Amino acid sequence: MSTIAKCPTCGSTSSIKEKEGTTIYQAIQDEDALKKIGQLKKAMEKFKLKAEELELELAALKASK
C-alpha cells in the first residue's frame, strides 16, 4: 500500500515510495482517487483481520484433533 502525505516541494497530496534510500513523491490529481485509496485501505485491513481470525480458528481445530 502506498502512503499518502503532502509533498514538501509543491504542497500537493502525494503517494510516497521509498526507493534506494530516497523518497519519491507522486502527486495524486483527483480527490476521488484519494477517497478511494482510503476506502481500499480500510477494506484491506478488515479482510486482513478476518483472515487472521480464521487462521487462529483453523489452528485451534487442528490442535483439537
Order of alpha helices (4+ residues) and beta strands (2+ residues): beta-beta-beta-alpha
